[in-house]
Amino acid sequence: MGLLHEALPASTLVVAIDPGKVSNRVWLSTGEAGTVVPPLSLPVLRPGLDQLHRLVIDHAGTAGPVFAIEATGGLHQAWVRELSQRFPRSVRVFAPSETAAARAQLGSRRFKTDDRDCAALTYLARQGQGRPVPDQLQDALAAAVRHRRGLVAEHKVAQQRLHDQLHALCPGLAAPEGHGRALPLDGVIGQAVLDCAAAFAGRPPSVRSLRARARGRVLTSEAEFWVQRWRTCLPPPADAAARAARLSRSLARWRALHADIAAVDDEIAALLASSDGQILTTLPGVATSRAAAFTAFSLPIARFPTAEHLYSATGLAPASYKSATINRRSPISRQGLPEHRDALMNLAWGLSQHCGPFIDRHRELRARGLRPIPARIALARHACRLAFTLLTTQQPFDEQRYRRARHQSER
């Protein structure tokens, strides 16, 4: 019975909106009269929203309307934000997979049109389904976390490209195999080596030149080591000047991404400090970025009755399929948002490196023969329970209290 939702009264006006780039398809209907106006295609600009506002006011009656909007990337966010201000607590968001499943129940899964999507949204809304729209603070935090996730992905690709370009200019300089020491490109010495490679077109610099271009403190012995290795590398290619110019531009992009990530981290820290997720920073190994990533997709925590519901929403819970004599199970369901799932895995990783009870539990799991990823998934379940408790009670983490509670539950 927990899977059932409370259906809407028949007199409730349901406004189904299928977003588009130029216009949004809109249905207005009630359970008693059906569609109160013919289906509309309203422009996404302000005149379209104002026209919808007037229609809702004219046909809503005494009961408040319910807006059912399909979440399609960023197309729906502007209308969702404005409708939430004009009609508070009346907007519900549906995933495209939910709309497709509802179309299948209505007999039109393979025939997708805007009107069929609106019919599916109306069908789902009348059953009481849908997710409420987060408040402005939560929406801003989720947007910042998503933006940082994209910047980190770009930063990783840019750093890999720097490795490739440096290897083309100075073959073997950054390769750790057989040399005894790796070159960290994101460190002080790595940045100095990249600057010298771009300035001298792959030719080895002097120790003085390397230290002069360092953006920090570099020991003389360390500079001598890298200059000596540089001199043992093969000569740069014939087009070294062009490659060095490309390396210089790539290095500038990498540093710009690094500065963008730092700026977004400051924004996330300010947003997290104003939310309930700040309590997660009391966990060992969980700093602002990890706490914000999990908070952005977990709050408000009241929408999850138990920690198991939160864990299932991340997609790390085992999936099961039962029908007649068929009984299949898969390791993880992968439902929900990938960002939410990755945030919980990162949370578990931080705890497994810095929190005593989780370090012990991770060691036990590996001793049983679990591989690193399955062991981290098992830790994620305990991390989810702990995070759920902290977000619910707003009490800081106490390792001794957590150890006592764990031992009592295992008796």
C-alpha positions as CSV (number, residue, x, y, z in Angstrom):
1,M,0.0,0.0,0.0
2,G,3.0,2.3,0.4
3,L,3.3,2.5,-3.4
4,L,-0.2,4.1,-3.7
5,H,-0.7,7.9,-3.8
6,E,-3.7,9.9,-2.8
7,A,-5.8,10.7,-5.8
8,L,-6.9,14.3,-6.6
9,P,-10.5,15.3,-6.3
10,A,-12.4,15.3,-9.5
11,S,-13.0,19.1,-9.3
12,T,-9.3,19.9,-9.2
13,L,-8.0,21.7,-12.3
14,V,-4.9,19.8,-13.7
15,V,-2.6,21.8,-16.0
16,A,-0.4,19.4,-18.0
17,I,2.6,21.1,-19.6
18,D,4.9,19.4,-22.1
19,P,7.9,21.9,-22.5
20,G,9.5,22.8,-25.8
21,K,12.1,25.1,-27.1
22,V,9.7,27.6,-28.8
23,S,6.3,26.7,-27.4
24,N,4.9,24.6,-24.6
25,R,1.9,22.3,-25.2
26,V,-0.7,22.8,-22.4
27,W,-3.8,20.9,-21.4
28,L,-6.3,22.2,-18.8
29,S,-8.7,19.6,-17.6
30,T,-10.8,18.5,-14.6
31,G,-12.1,15.1,-13.7
32,E,-15.7,16.2,-14.0
33,A,-15.7,18.2,-17.3
34,G,-12.6,16.8,-19.1
35,T,-10.7,19.5,-21.0
36,V,-12.0,22.9,-20.1
37,V,-10.4,24.6,-23.1
38,P,-8.9,23.1,-26.3
39,P,-5.3,22.1,-26.1
40,L,-3.0,25.1,-26.5
41,S,0.5,25.8,-27.7
42,L,1.8,28.7,-25.7
43,P,5.0,30.6,-26.4
44,V,7.7,30.1,-23.8
45,L,8.0,33.9,-23.4
46,R,6.2,36.0,-20.8
47,P,3.0,36.5,-23.0
48,G,2.5,32.7,-23.0
49,L,2.8,32.4,-19.3
50,D,0.5,35.4,-18.7
51,Q,-2.1,33.8,-20.9
52,L,-1.9,30.6,-19.0
53,H,-2.2,32.5,-15.7
54,R,-5.4,34.1,-16.9
55,L,-6.9,30.7,-18.0
56,V,-6.0,29.1,-14.7
57,I,-7.6,31.9,-12.7
58,D,-10.8,31.6,-14.8
59,H,-11.2,27.9,-14.5
60,A,-9.5,26.9,-11.2
61,G,-12.6,27.5,-9.1
62,T,-12.3,27.3,-5.3
63,A,-9.8,24.5,-5.3
64,G,-6.2,25.3,-6.2
65,P,-4.8,24.1,-9.5
66,V,-2.1,21.4,-9.9
67,F,0.6,21.8,-12.6
68,A,2.2,18.7,-14.0
69,I,5.4,19.5,-15.9
70,E,7.8,17.1,-17.6
71,A,11.4,17.6,-16.6
72,T,13.2,18.0,-19.9
73,G,16.7,19.3,-19.3
74,G,16.6,23.1,-18.8
75,L,13.5,23.7,-20.9
76,H,11.1,23.4,-18.0
77,Q,13.0,25.3,-15.4
78,A,11.9,28.9,-16.3
79,W,8.2,28.1,-16.2
80,V,8.6,25.9,-13.1
81,R,10.3,28.8,-11.3
82,E,7.7,31.4,-12.3
83,L,4.6,29.1,-11.7
84,S,6.0,28.2,-8.3
85,Q,6.0,31.9,-7.4
86,R,2.5,32.6,-8.8
87,F,0.9,29.3,-7.4
88,P,3.0,28.2,-4.4
89,R,3.1,24.4,-3.7
90,S,1.0,23.6,-6.9
91,V,3.7,22.5,-9.3
92,R,4.7,18.8,-9.7
93,V,7.6,17.6,-11.8
94,F,7.7,14.3,-13.6
95,A,10.7,12.5,-15.2
96,P,10.5,11.6,-18.9
97,S,10.6,7.9,-17.9
98,E,7.5,8.3,-15.8
99,T,5.7,10.0,-18.8
100,A,6.7,7.1,-21.1
101,A,5.5,4.5,-18.6
102,A,2.2,6.4,-18.3
103,R,1.9,6.5,-22.1
104,A,2.3,2.7,-22.1
105,Q,-0.5,2.3,-19.6
106,L,-2.7,4.5,-21.8
107,G,-1.8,2.3,-24.8
108,S,0.5,4.7,-26.8
109,R,4.0,4.0,-25.7
110,R,5.3,3.7,-29.3
111,F,3.4,6.8,-30.5
112,K,4.8,9.9,-28.9
113,T,3.2,13.3,-29.5
114,D,2.9,16.4,-27.3
115,D,-0.8,15.7,-26.7
116,R,-0.1,12.1,-25.7
117,D,2.5,13.4,-23.2
118,C,0.0,15.9,-21.8
119,A,-2.5,13.1,-21.4
120,A,0.1,11.0,-19.6
121,L,1.0,13.9,-17.3
122,T,-2.7,14.4,-16.5
123,Y,-3.1,10.7,-15.8
124,L,-0.1,10.8,-13.4
125,A,-1.2,14.0,-11.6
126,R,-4.7,12.7,-11.0
127,Q,-3.2,9.7,-9.2
128,G,-1.3,12.1,-6.8
129,Q,2.1,11.4,-8.2
130,G,5.0,13.7,-9.0
131,R,7.8,15.4,-7.1
132,P,7.3,18.9,-5.5
133,V,9.5,21.7,-6.7
134,P,12.5,22.5,-4.4
135,D,12.8,25.9,-2.9
136,Q,15.0,28.6,-4.4
137,L,18.0,27.8,-2.1
138,Q,17.8,24.1,-2.9
139,D,17.5,24.8,-6.6
140,A,20.5,27.2,-6.5
141,L,22.6,24.6,-4.6
142,A,21.7,21.9,-7.1
143,A,22.5,24.1,-10.1
144,A,25.9,25.0,-8.5
145,V,26.7,21.4,-7.8
146,R,25.8,20.3,-11.4
147,H,27.9,23.2,-12.8
148,R,30.9,22.1,-10.7
149,R,30.4,18.5,-11.8
150,G,30.7,19.6,-15.4
151,L,33.7,21.8,-14.7
152,V,35.5,18.9,-13.0
153,A,34.8,16.7,-16.0
154,E,36.2,19.3,-18.3
155,H,39.2,19.8,-16.0
156,K,40.0,16.1,-16.1
157,V,39.9,16.0,-19.9
158,A,42.1,19.1,-20.1
159,Q,44.7,17.7,-17.7
160,Q,44.8,14.5,-19.8
161,R,45.3,16.6,-22.9
162,L,48.2,18.4,-21.2
163,H,49.9,15.0,-20.5
164,D,49.5,14.1,-24.1
165,Q,50.9,17.4,-25.4
166,L,53.8,17.3,-23.0
167,H,54.7,13.8,-24.0
168,A,54.7,14.8,-27.6
169,L,57.1,17.7,-26.9
170,C,59.3,15.8,-24.4
171,P,58.9,12.1,-24.8
172,G,59.2,10.2,-21.6
173,L,59.4,13.3,-19.3
174,A,56.0,12.8,-17.6
175,A,55.9,9.0,-17.8
176,P,56.3,7.4,-14.4
177,E,57.0,3.9,-15.7
178,G,60.7,3.0,-15.2
179,H,61.7,6.5,-14.0
180,G,60.9,6.2,-10.4
181,R,58.9,9.4,-10.0
182,A,55.8,10.7,-11.6
183,L,55.2,14.3,-12.7
184,P,52.1,15.9,-11.0
185,L,50.9,18.4,-13.5
186,D,48.6,20.0,-11.0
187,G,51.5,20.6,-8.6
188,V,54.0,23.5,-8.4
189,I,56.8,21.6,-10.2
190,G,54.4,20.2,-12.9
191,Q,53.1,23.7,-13.7
192,A,56.7,25.0,-13.9
193,V,57.6,22.2,-16.3
194,L,54.6,22.9,-18.5
195,D,55.5,26.7,-18.6
196,C,59.1,25.8,-19.6
197,A,58.0,23.3,-22.2
198,A,55.8,26.0,-23.8
199,A,58.4,28.7,-23.5
200,F,61.4,26.7,-24.9
201,A,59.5,24.5,-27.4
202,G,60.3,21.3,-25.6
203,R,64.0,22.0,-25.1
204,P,65.3,21.4,-21.6
205,P,65.7,24.5,-19.4
206,S,68.2,25.4,-16.8
207,V,67.6,24.9,-13.1
208,R,67.3,28.7,-12.8
209,S,64.7,29.0,-15.5
210,L,62.6,26.2,-14.0
211,R,62.6,27.7,-10.6
212,A,61.9,31.2,-11.9
213,R,58.7,29.9,-13.6
214,A,57.5,28.0,-10.5
215,R,54.3,29.3,-8.9
216,G,55.4,28.4,-5.5
217,R,58.4,26.9,-3.6
218,V,60.6,24.4,-5.5
219,L,63.6,22.8,-3.9
220,T,66.9,23.0,-5.8
221,S,67.3,19.2,-5.7
222,E,63.8,18.7,-7.1
223,A,64.5,21.2,-9.9
224,E,67.8,19.5,-10.7
225,F,66.1,16.1,-10.9
226,W,63.6,17.2,-13.5
227,V,66.1,19.1,-15.5
228,Q,68.4,16.1,-15.6
229,R,65.5,13.8,-16.7
230,W,64.6,16.3,-19.3
231,R,68.1,16.2,-20.8
232,T,67.8,12.4,-21.1
233,C,64.6,12.6,-23.1
234,L,64.5,12.3,-26.9
235,P,64.6,15.6,-28.9
236,P,61.3,17.5,-29.6
237,P,59.7,16.9,-33.0
238,A,60.2,19.2,-36.0
239,D,57.0,21.1,-35.5
240,A,57.9,21.8,-31.8
241,A,57.1,25.5,-32.1
242,A,53.5,24.9,-33.2
243,R,53.1,22.2,-30.5
244,A,54.4,24.6,-27.9
245,A,52.0,27.3,-28.9
246,R,49.1,24.8,-28.6
247,L,50.4,23.7,-25.2
248,S,50.4,27.3,-24.0
249,R,46.8,27.8,-25.0
250,S,45.7,24.5,-23.5
251,L,47.5,25.4,-20.3
252,A,45.7,28.7,-20.1
253,R,42.3,26.9,-20.5
254,W,43.3,24.4,-17.8
255,R,44.1,27.3,-15.4
256,A,40.9,29.1,-16.3
257,L,38.9,25.9,-15.4
258,H,40.8,25.6,-12.2
259,A,39.9,29.2,-11.3
260,D,36.2,28.5,-12.2
261,I,36.1,25.5,-9.9
262,A,37.6,27.6,-7.1
263,A,34.9,30.3,-7.6
264,V,32.1,27.8,-7.7
265,D,33.4,26.2,-4.6
266,D,33.1,29.5,-2.8
267,E,29.5,29.8,-4.0
268,I,28.7,26.3,-2.9
269,A,30.2,26.9,0.5
270,A,27.9,29.9,1.0
271,L,24.8,28.1,-0.2
272,L,25.6,25.0,1.9
273,A,26.0,27.1,5.1
274,S,22.4,28.3,4.7
275,S,20.9,24.8,4.3
276,D,20.5,21.8,6.6
277,G,23.2,20.0,4.7
278,Q,25.9,21.9,6.6
279,I,25.7,19.3,9.3
280,L,27.3,16.7,7.0
281,T,30.6,18.6,7.1
282,T,31.0,17.3,10.6
283,L,31.7,13.9,9.2
284,P,35.4,13.0,8.9
285,G,36.5,13.1,5.3
286,V,33.4,15.0,4.1
287,A,34.2,18.5,3.2
288,T,32.0,21.2,1.5
289,S,32.0,19.7,-2.0
290,R,31.0,16.2,-0.9
291,A,28.4,17.4,1.6
292,A,26.9,19.8,-1.0
293,A,26.7,17.2,-3.7
294,F,24.7,14.8,-1.5
295,T,22.6,17.6,0.0
296,A,21.6,19.0,-3.3
297,F,19.7,15.8,-4.3
298,S,18.6,14.6,-0.8
299,L,16.8,17.7,0.7
300,P,14.2,18.2,1.8
301,I,14.9,15.0,3.8
302,A,11.3,14.8,4.9
303,R,10.3,13.4,1.5
304,F,12.1,10.2,2.5
305,P,10.3,8.3,5.2
306,T,13.3,6.2,6.1
307,A,17.0,5.9,5.3
308,E,16.2,2.9,3.1
309,H,14.0,5.0,0.9
310,L,16.8,7.5,0.5
311,Y,19.2,4.7,-0.3
312,S,16.8,3.3,-2.9
313,A,16.4,6.7,-4.5
314,T,20.1,6.9,-5.2
315,G,19.9,3.7,-7.3
316,L,22.5,1.7,-5.3
317,A,19.8,-0.6,-3.7
318,P,19.5,-4.1,-5.3
319,A,16.8,-4.3,-8.0
320,S,14.4,-7.2,-8.0
321,Y,11.9,-8.5,-10.6
322,K,9.3,-11.1,-9.6
323,S,6.6,-12.4,-11.9
324,A,5.0,-15.9,-11.5
325,T,8.1,-18.2,-11.4
326,I,10.6,-15.5,-12.5
327,N,12.7,-14.1,-9.7
328,R,15.6,-11.9,-10.8
329,R,17.9,-9.7,-8.8
330,S,20.6,-7.3,-10.0
331,P,23.4,-5.8,-7.8
332,I,22.1,-2.2,-8.1
333,S,18.9,-0.7,-9.6
334,R,20.5,2.4,-11.1
335,Q,17.3,4.3,-10.7
336,G,17.3,8.0,-9.8
337,L,19.9,10.6,-10.7
338,P,23.5,9.5,-11.5
339,E,24.6,12.7,-9.7
340,H,22.9,11.5,-6.5
341,R,24.4,8.0,-6.8
342,D,28.0,9.4,-7.4
343,A,27.5,11.8,-4.4
344,L,26.7,9.0,-2.1
345,M,29.7,6.9,-3.4
346,N,32.0,9.9,-2.8
347,L,30.6,10.3,0.7
348,A,31.3,6.7,1.4
349,W,34.8,7.0,0.0
350,G,35.6,10.0,2.2
351,L,34.4,8.2,5.3
352,S,36.4,5.0,4.4
353,Q,39.6,7.1,4.4
354,H,39.2,9.3,7.5
355,C,36.5,7.9,9.8
356,G,37.5,5.1,12.2
357,P,34.4,2.9,12.1
358,F,34.2,3.1,8.4
359,I,37.9,2.3,8.0
360,D,37.4,-0.8,10.1
361,R,34.3,-1.8,8.2
362,H,36.0,-1.3,4.8
363,R,38.9,-3.5,6.0
364,E,36.5,-6.2,7.0
365,L,34.7,-6.1,3.7
366,R,38.0,-6.4,1.7
367,A,39.1,-9.2,4.0
368,R,35.9,-11.1,3.0
369,G,37.0,-10.9,-0.6
370,L,34.9,-8.0,-1.9
371,R,36.4,-6.0,-4.7
372,P,36.9,-2.2,-4.2
373,I,33.7,-1.0,-5.9
374,P,31.3,-3.6,-4.2
375,A,33.0,-2.8,-0.9
376,R,32.3,0.9,-1.4
377,I,28.7,0.1,-2.4
378,A,28.3,-1.8,0.9
379,L,29.8,1.1,2.8
380,A,27.5,3.5,1.0
381,R,24.5,1.9,2.6
382,H,25.9,2.6,6.1
383,A,26.9,6.1,5.0
384,C,23.4,6.8,3.7
385,R,21.9,5.8,7.1
386,L,24.3,8.0,8.9
387,A,23.7,11.0,6.6
388,F,19.9,10.5,6.9
389,T,20.2,10.6,10.7
390,L,22.3,13.7,10.7
391,L,20.0,15.5,8.3
392,T,17.0,14.5,10.3
393,T,18.3,15.3,13.8
394,Q,20.7,18.1,12.9
395,Q,23.1,16.8,15.5
396,P,26.8,16.8,14.7
397,F,28.6,13.5,14.2
398,D,30.0,11.9,17.3
399,E,32.2,8.9,16.6
400,Q,31.9,7.4,20.0
401,R,28.2,7.6,20.0
402,Y,28.1,6.1,16.5
403,R,30.3,3.2,17.6
404,R,28.0,2.5,20.6
405,A,24.9,2.5,18.4
406,R,26.6,0.2,15.9
407,H,27.6,-2.3,18.5
408,Q,24.1,-2.3,20.1
409,S,22.5,-2.9,16.7
410,E,24.8,-5.9,16.0
411,R,24.1,-7.7,19.2
